[in-house]
Amino acid sequence: MSKYYMEIDLSSIDGNAYAIMGAAQRILKKAGATPEEIDEYLKESMSGDYENLVATVGKWLVVV
């Protein structure tokens, strides 16, 4: 279950990690995430490889 019920369509985003992180960050901000929560998301998403990034996005948002 995602923390925020906002959707992110990964197929519509350039597949590089920075593009995904930026899109997720914008959606989280729009959803009302605090700056601290966004920092937490960014730290978690950068703490591993690409698969970790995608899994982290799925923890915070609804991936479609």
Backbone atoms as SQL, in Angstrom:
CREATE TABLE atoms (id INTEGER PRIMARY KEY, chain TEXT, resi INTEGER, resn TEXT, atom TEXT, x REAL, y REAL, z REAL);
INSERT INTO atoms VALUES
  (1, 'A', 1, 'MET', 'N', 0.846, -1.185, 0.000),
  (2, 'A', 1, 'MET', 'CA', 0.000, 0.000, 0.000),
  (3, 'A', 1, 'MET', 'C', 0.882, 1.236, 0.000),
  (4, 'A', 2, 'SER', 'N', 0.595, 2.145, -0.865),
  (5, 'A', 2, 'SER', 'CA', 1.395, 3.356, -0.976),
  (6, 'A', 2, 'SER', 'C', 1.038, 4.342, 0.127),
  (7, 'A', 3, 'LYS', 'N', 2.010, 5.174, 0.489),
  (8, 'A', 3, 'LYS', 'CA', 1.775, 6.205, 1.493),
  (9, 'A', 3, 'LYS', 'C', 0.793, 7.248, 0.991),
  (10, 'A', 4, 'TYR', 'N', 0.916, 7.616, -0.259),
  (11, 'A', 4, 'TYR', 'CA', 0.045, 8.620, -0.865),
  (12, 'A', 4, 'TYR', 'C', -0.691, 7.982, -2.027),
  (13, 'A', 5, 'TYR', 'N', -2.006, 8.176, -2.074),
  (14, 'A', 5, 'TYR', 'CA', -2.766, 7.592, -3.169),
  (15, 'A', 5, 'TYR', 'C', -2.786, 8.554, -4.353),
  (16, 'A', 6, 'MET', 'N', -1.602, 8.791, -4.876),
  (17, 'A', 6, 'MET', 'CA', -1.431, 9.555, -6.108),
  (18, 'A', 6, 'MET', 'C', -0.754, 8.607, -7.082),
  (19, 'A', 7, 'GLU', 'N', -1.167, 8.667, -8.333),
  (20, 'A', 7, 'GLU', 'CA', -0.639, 7.745, -9.336),
  (21, 'A', 7, 'GLU', 'C', 0.571, 8.323, -10.047),
  (22, 'A', 8, 'ILE', 'N', 1.480, 7.419, -10.411),
  (23, 'A', 8, 'ILE', 'CA', 2.615, 7.755, -11.260),
  (24, 'A', 8, 'ILE', 'C', 2.683, 6.701, -12.353),
  (25, 'A', 9, 'ASP', 'N', 2.740, 7.147, -13.573),
  (26, 'A', 9, 'ASP', 'CA', 2.816, 6.248, -14.726),
  (27, 'A', 9, 'ASP', 'C', 4.269, 6.192, -15.184),
  (28, 'A', 10, 'LEU', 'N', 4.972, 5.146, -14.777),
  (29, 'A', 10, 'LEU', 'CA', 6.399, 5.040, -15.099),
  (30, 'A', 10, 'LEU', 'C', 6.644, 4.859, -16.592),
  (31, 'A', 11, 'SER', 'N', 5.654, 4.364, -17.320),
  (32, 'A', 11, 'SER', 'CA', 5.856, 4.169, -18.758),
  (33, 'A', 11, 'SER', 'C', 5.870, 5.487, -19.517),
  (34, 'A', 12, 'SER', 'N', 5.355, 6.541, -18.902),
  (35, 'A', 12, 'SER', 'CA', 5.336, 7.839, -19.578),
  (36, 'A', 12, 'SER', 'C', 6.540, 8.711, -19.218),
  (37, 'A', 13, 'ILE', 'N', 7.441, 8.169, -18.399),
  (38, 'A', 13, 'ILE', 'CA', 8.613, 8.919, -17.938),
  (39, 'A', 13, 'ILE', 'C', 9.854, 8.309, -18.564),
  (40, 'A', 14, 'ASP', 'N', 10.788, 9.170, -18.957),
  (41, 'A', 14, 'ASP', 'CA', 12.082, 8.689, -19.422),
  (42, 'A', 14, 'ASP', 'C', 12.599, 7.726, -18.362),
  (43, 'A', 15, 'GLY', 'N', 13.115, 6.601, -18.758),
  (44, 'A', 15, 'GLY', 'CA', 13.484, 5.538, -17.834),
  (45, 'A', 15, 'GLY', 'C', 14.671, 5.795, -16.933),
  (46, 'A', 16, 'ASN', 'N', 15.317, 6.963, -17.034),
  (47, 'A', 16, 'ASN', 'CA', 16.482, 7.137, -16.169),
  (48, 'A', 16, 'ASN', 'C', 16.054, 7.479, -14.743),
  (49, 'A', 17, 'ALA', 'N', 16.906, 7.150, -13.810),
  (50, 'A', 17, 'ALA', 'CA', 16.588, 7.285, -12.389),
  (51, 'A', 17, 'ALA', 'C', 16.254, 8.718, -11.996),
  (52, 'A', 18, 'TYR', 'N', 16.988, 9.681, -12.517),
  (53, 'A', 18, 'TYR', 'CA', 16.749, 11.075, -12.140),
  (54, 'A', 18, 'TYR', 'C', 15.382, 11.559, -12.603),
  (55, 'A', 19, 'ALA', 'N', 14.964, 11.131, -13.774),
  (56, 'A', 19, 'ALA', 'CA', 13.637, 11.516, -14.276),
  (57, 'A', 19, 'ALA', 'C', 12.535, 10.922, -13.400),
  (58, 'A', 20, 'ILE', 'N', 12.705, 9.683, -13.001),
  (59, 'A', 20, 'ILE', 'CA', 11.711, 9.031, -12.146),
  (60, 'A', 20, 'ILE', 'C', 11.663, 9.707, -10.782),
  (61, 'A', 21, 'MET', 'N', 12.829, 9.953, -10.187),
  (62, 'A', 21, 'MET', 'CA', 12.866, 10.606, -8.876),
  (63, 'A', 21, 'MET', 'C', 12.241, 11.997, -8.933),
  (64, 'A', 22, 'GLY', 'N', 12.533, 12.744, -9.984),
  (65, 'A', 22, 'GLY', 'CA', 11.977, 14.087, -10.120),
  (66, 'A', 22, 'GLY', 'C', 10.469, 14.075, -10.280),
  (67, 'A', 23, 'ALA', 'N', 9.970, 13.159, -11.098),
  (68, 'A', 23, 'ALA', 'CA', 8.520, 13.059, -11.298),
  (69, 'A', 23, 'ALA', 'C', 7.830, 12.665, -9.996),
  (70, 'A', 24, 'ALA', 'N', 8.393, 11.696, -9.303),
  (71, 'A', 24, 'ALA', 'CA', 7.807, 11.266, -8.034),
  (72, 'A', 24, 'ALA', 'C', 7.838, 12.400, -7.009),
  (73, 'A', 25, 'GLN', 'N', 8.926, 13.140, -6.981),
  (74, 'A', 25, 'GLN', 'CA', 9.052, 14.263, -6.055),
  (75, 'A', 25, 'GLN', 'C', 7.969, 15.313, -6.331),
  (76, 'A', 26, 'ARG', 'N', 7.739, 15.630, -7.597),
  (77, 'A', 26, 'ARG', 'CA', 6.701, 16.606, -7.954),
  (78, 'A', 26, 'ARG', 'C', 5.307, 16.121, -7.548),
  (79, 'A', 27, 'ILE', 'N', 5.046, 14.842, -7.771),
  (80, 'A', 27, 'ILE', 'CA', 3.737, 14.280, -7.414),
  (81, 'A', 27, 'ILE', 'C', 3.559, 14.278, -5.898),
  (82, 'A', 28, 'LEU', 'N', 4.609, 13.910, -5.158),
  (83, 'A', 28, 'LEU', 'CA', 4.515, 13.924, -3.701),
  (84, 'A', 28, 'LEU', 'C', 4.234, 15.332, -3.180),
  (85, 'A', 29, 'LYS', 'N', 4.913, 16.300, -3.760),
  (86, 'A', 29, 'LYS', 'CA', 4.693, 17.689, -3.344),
  (87, 'A', 29, 'LYS', 'C', 3.245, 18.093, -3.608),
  (88, 'A', 30, 'LYS', 'N', 2.742, 17.736, -4.793),
  (89, 'A', 30, 'LYS', 'CA', 1.358, 18.045, -5.156),
  (90, 'A', 30, 'LYS', 'C', 0.371, 17.341, -4.222),
  (91, 'A', 31, 'ALA', 'N', 0.751, 16.154, -3.729),
  (92, 'A', 31, 'ALA', 'CA', -0.117, 15.377, -2.843),
  (93, 'A', 31, 'ALA', 'C', -0.106, 15.897, -1.409),
  (94, 'A', 32, 'GLY', 'N', 0.785, 16.847, -1.130),
  (95, 'A', 32, 'GLY', 'CA', 0.821, 17.417, 0.211),
  (96, 'A', 32, 'GLY', 'C', 1.893, 16.866, 1.125),
  (97, 'A', 33, 'ALA', 'N', 2.849, 16.136, 0.565),
  (98, 'A', 33, 'ALA', 'CA', 3.945, 15.619, 1.387),
  (99, 'A', 33, 'ALA', 'C', 4.764, 16.787, 1.941),
  (100, 'A', 34, 'THR', 'N', 5.223, 16.629, 3.161),
  (101, 'A', 34, 'THR', 'CA', 6.040, 17.667, 3.782),
  (102, 'A', 34, 'THR', 'C', 7.447, 17.622, 3.197),
  (103, 'A', 35, 'PRO', 'N', 8.207, 18.694, 3.325),
  (104, 'A', 35, 'PRO', 'CA', 9.600, 18.660, 2.861),
  (105, 'A', 35, 'PRO', 'C', 10.403, 17.537, 3.517),
  (106, 'A', 36, 'GLU', 'N', 10.112, 17.240, 4.769),
  (107, 'A', 36, 'GLU', 'CA', 10.809, 16.153, 5.466),
  (108, 'A', 36, 'GLU', 'C', 10.470, 14.800, 4.845),
  (109, 'A', 37, 'GLU', 'N', 9.207, 14.609, 4.489),
  (110, 'A', 37, 'GLU', 'CA', 8.799, 13.358, 3.855),
  (111, 'A', 37, 'GLU', 'C', 9.450, 13.223, 2.478),
  (112, 'A', 38, 'ILE', 'N', 9.520, 14.313, 1.743),
  (113, 'A', 38, 'ILE', 'CA', 10.150, 14.268, 0.428),
  (114, 'A', 38, 'ILE', 'C', 11.634, 13.939, 0.574),
  (115, 'A', 39, 'ASP', 'N', 12.299, 14.526, 1.564),
  (116, 'A', 39, 'ASP', 'CA', 13.707, 14.187, 1.827),
  (117, 'A', 39, 'ASP', 'C', 13.856, 12.712, 2.173),
  (118, 'A', 40, 'GLU', 'N', 12.922, 12.190, 2.983),
  (119, 'A', 40, 'GLU', 'CA', 12.947, 10.771, 3.348),
  (120, 'A', 40, 'GLU', 'C', 12.800, 9.902, 2.101),
  (121, 'A', 41, 'TYR', 'N', 11.850, 10.266, 1.235),
  (122, 'A', 41, 'TYR', 'CA', 11.654, 9.531, -0.023),
  (123, 'A', 41, 'TYR', 'C', 12.938, 9.543, -0.859),
  (124, 'A', 42, 'LEU', 'N', 13.542, 10.721, -1.011),
  (125, 'A', 42, 'LEU', 'CA', 14.750, 10.830, -1.835),
  (126, 'A', 42, 'LEU', 'C', 15.896, 9.994, -1.266),
  (127, 'A', 43, 'LYS', 'N', 16.097, 10.052, 0.039),
  (128, 'A', 43, 'LYS', 'CA', 17.160, 9.250, 0.664),
  (129, 'A', 43, 'LYS', 'C', 16.921, 7.770, 0.443),
  (130, 'A', 44, 'GLU', 'N', 15.676, 7.342, 0.648),
  (131, 'A', 44, 'GLU', 'CA', 15.345, 5.930, 0.473),
  (132, 'A', 44, 'GLU', 'C', 15.518, 5.501, -0.980),
  (133, 'A', 45, 'SER', 'N', 15.096, 6.348, -1.907),
  (134, 'A', 45, 'SER', 'CA', 15.180, 5.971, -3.318),
  (135, 'A', 45, 'SER', 'C', 16.622, 5.937, -3.824),
  (136, 'A', 46, 'MET', 'N', 17.506, 6.703, -3.195),
  (137, 'A', 46, 'MET', 'CA', 18.915, 6.723, -3.614),
  (138, 'A', 46, 'MET', 'C', 19.778, 5.740, -2.835),
  (139, 'A', 47, 'SER', 'N', 19.170, 4.954, -1.950),
  (140, 'A', 47, 'SER', 'CA', 19.946, 4.075, -1.087),
  (141, 'A', 47, 'SER', 'C', 20.278, 2.721, -1.715),
  (142, 'A', 48, 'GLY', 'N', 19.966, 2.542, -2.977),
  (143, 'A', 48, 'GLY', 'CA', 20.230, 1.263, -3.625),
  (144, 'A', 48, 'GLY', 'C', 20.300, 1.408, -5.123),
  (145, 'A', 49, 'ASP', 'N', 19.998, 0.327, -5.797),
  (146, 'A', 49, 'ASP', 'CA', 20.070, 0.311, -7.259),
  (147, 'A', 49, 'ASP', 'C', 18.741, 0.742, -7.886),
  (148, 'A', 50, 'TYR', 'N', 18.653, 0.591, -9.193),
  (149, 'A', 50, 'TYR', 'CA', 17.465, 1.013, -9.949),
  (150, 'A', 50, 'TYR', 'C', 16.215, 0.284, -9.460),
  (151, 'A', 51, 'GLU', 'N', 16.339, -1.004, -9.180),
  (152, 'A', 51, 'GLU', 'CA', 15.188, -1.772, -8.697),
  (153, 'A', 51, 'GLU', 'C', 14.706, -1.237, -7.355),
  (154, 'A', 52, 'ASN', 'N', 15.638, -0.820, -6.509),
  (155, 'A', 52, 'ASN', 'CA', 15.277, -0.208, -5.230),
  (156, 'A', 52, 'ASN', 'C', 14.507, 1.086, -5.474),
  (157, 'A', 53, 'LEU', 'N', 14.953, 1.870, -6.440),
  (158, 'A', 53, 'LEU', 'CA', 14.271, 3.121, -6.771),
  (159, 'A', 53, 'LEU', 'C', 12.824, 2.861, -7.156),
  (160, 'A', 54, 'VAL', 'N', 12.601, 1.912, -8.045),
  (161, 'A', 54, 'VAL', 'CA', 11.246, 1.607, -8.507),
  (162, 'A', 54, 'VAL', 'C', 10.400, 1.063, -7.347),
  (163, 'A', 55, 'ALA', 'N', 10.991, 0.220, -6.513),
  (164, 'A', 55, 'ALA', 'CA', 10.259, -0.315, -5.357),
  (165, 'A', 55, 'ALA', 'C', 9.899, 0.804, -4.378),
  (166, 'A', 56, 'THR', 'N', 10.810, 1.750, -4.198),
  (167, 'A', 56, 'THR', 'CA', 10.558, 2.870, -3.287),
  (168, 'A', 56, 'THR', 'C', 9.438, 3.750, -3.827),
  (169, 'A', 57, 'VAL', 'N', 9.431, 4.006, -5.118),
  (170, 'A', 57, 'VAL', 'CA', 8.341, 4.780, -5.719),
  (171, 'A', 57, 'VAL', 'C', 7.013, 4.067, -5.421),
  (172, 'A', 58, 'GLY', 'N', 6.998, 2.758, -5.509),
  (173, 'A', 58, 'GLY', 'CA', 5.793, 1.986, -5.239),
  (174, 'A', 58, 'GLY', 'C', 5.355, 2.028, -3.792),
  (175, 'A', 59, 'LYS', 'N', 6.288, 2.264, -2.885),
  (176, 'A', 59, 'LYS', 'CA', 5.933, 2.415, -1.466),
  (177, 'A', 59, 'LYS', 'C', 5.281, 3.759, -1.190),
  (178, 'A', 60, 'TRP', 'N', 5.652, 4.752, -1.966),
  (179, 'A', 60, 'TRP', 'CA', 5.163, 6.105, -1.712),
  (180, 'A', 60, 'TRP', 'C', 3.994, 6.498, -2.608),
  (181, 'A', 61, 'LEU', 'N', 3.919, 5.956, -3.808),
  (182, 'A', 61, 'LEU', 'CA', 2.878, 6.313, -4.771),
  (183, 'A', 61, 'LEU', 'C', 2.284, 5.048, -5.383),
  (184, 'A', 62, 'VAL', 'N', 1.187, 5.210, -6.081),
  (185, 'A', 62, 'VAL', 'CA', 0.563, 4.104, -6.790),
  (186, 'A', 62, 'VAL', 'C', 1.133, 4.081, -8.199),
  (187, 'A', 63, 'VAL', 'N', 1.842, 3.006, -8.532),
  (188, 'A', 63, 'VAL', 'CA', 2.456, 2.876, -9.859),
  (189, 'A', 63, 'VAL', 'C', 1.434, 2.259, -10.801),
  (190, 'A', 64, 'VAL', 'N', 1.233, 2.954, -11.935),
  (191, 'A', 64, 'VAL', 'CA', 0.287, 2.440, -12.945),
  (192, 'A', 64, 'VAL', 'C', 1.017, 2.145, -14.229);
